[in-house]
Amino acid sequence: MTASYESFGRTNQKTRTRAAIKAAAVELMKNGETPSMTQIAEAAIVSKSTAYRYFPSQEVLIAEIMLDAALGEDLEAVYTAAKTQGTPAARLAAVIQTDHTIVIKHENAFRKLLRVVLTSYADDIFEIPRRPGNRLRYLAEALAPLKGQFDGEQFERLVMALSLCVGVESIVVMKDVCGLKPEEAERTKLWAANALLQAMLQESGFAKHDG
């Protein structure tokens, strides 16, 4: 696996740097102006190149800030769902359902951020940076009771596979490609997530977890 376990941590240096850049931009925007990346970097006390490493353009940064504002406390609801009482399957289902509800609620904001990120790298898609790994963290939290049953690589592989079942990208596939209605998309993602979980449990030699 190419990703490290720090991807699943709630905080790390990269997370803090990203948050500092966004916070600096928010403070500057309170004056009713749209600050340049140079101004934002100076306010965040980072180099301009660092700011651009996290946000390829001013438009991407602002789109992410607007998404954060739209989400409010909704994102924390997914972390709460990940700690649901019950089996790992039940915790996973709670995460899939909560994430689905939030993405549908804020679908326009999520799609706008996805569009501006892809547009910013239209000339070189191989340079698209990794985005915040919120989904990796709350999926890992949901599956935490199983960490002792899988080796590190298996656990990481399962979390990454399950990441296909959440986020705006899952909505793009379910709605745009498959033509499903939101409720149909949710059922399909729940089925897929549980199938992935059961497949890993079988691979590891553990009996089915009912959920």
Secondary structure, DSSP 8 states (H G I E B T S, - for coil): --S-GGGGSS--HHHHHHHHHHHHHHHHHTTT----HHHHHHHHTS-HHHHHHH-SSHHHHHHHHHHHHHHTTHHHHHHHHHT-SS-HHHHHHHHHHHHHHHHHHTHHHHHHHHHHHHHHTTT-GGG------HHHHHHHHHTGGGTTTS-HHHHHHHHHHHGGGSHHHHHIIIIIIT---HHHHHHHHHHHHHHHHHHHHHHHT------
